[in-house]
Amino acid sequence: MDSDFKFERYEEYFGGVDEVKKIIDECKVCGSKLLLSHLPDYKNLLVQETARCMECGSGNRKVIHILN
């Protein structure tokens, strides 16, 4: 099981508002809504996000967001 997180890059998000929402919220395999969970680390100003598709089980995405 891959447990590596990658840092979020805003270059990944392109297009209009609807396209960006689709990239963030929908499974790339089946198009269902992803379940997002967040683990904040306020000391290091980071948030670990895990996204998982409850319908097909794929779409596991692990991202680290930097808080400014």
N, C-alpha and C positions, 0 to 999 in steps of 0.2 A: 504494500500500500504506500503510495507516494504522499509524504507529509510535508513537502517543501512548499513554502509560500513564496510568491513572487511580489515584487513591489509594483504598485499601480503606476501605469504610465498613461497620461491623458491622450497621447497620440493614438491609443487603441480605440478611442471613441470619436467617431466621425459621422457626419450626416446631420439630419435634423433631430429635433427633440424626440420624436417617435422612434427613430432608428436607434438612438443612444439608449432609450429606455428598454428597447427590445434586446440590445446587447447585454445590458446589465441584469434584466429581470427574467429573461426567458431561456429555457434549455436549448442548446444548439442542436440537440438530437431530435427531440420530439415537440419542442415549442411550448411546453408547459411552463407554468410559473415556478421559479426556483425558490427554495426555502433558504433564506439568508440568516446567518448567525454571526454575531460580532463579539469579540473579546477585546475590550479596551485596555491599553497599557498607558496610563496617563503619565507615569514617571518618564517614559521614553517617547511620549507623544506619538503613539502608534495605535492602530486598530487592526486586529486580525479578522478578516472576513472569510467565512466559509459558505459557499453556495452549493446546494445539492438539489437535484430533481427528485421529487417524491413519486413521480409517475413512472419513469423508466430507470431510475437509479443512477443514471450517468450525469454528466455535467458537473462533476466535482471541481469546483474552482476555489483556490485559496489565494487570497490577495492581502497584502499589507498596505493600509492607507496611512499616510503621514499626516498628522495633525499640525497645522500651522498656528 
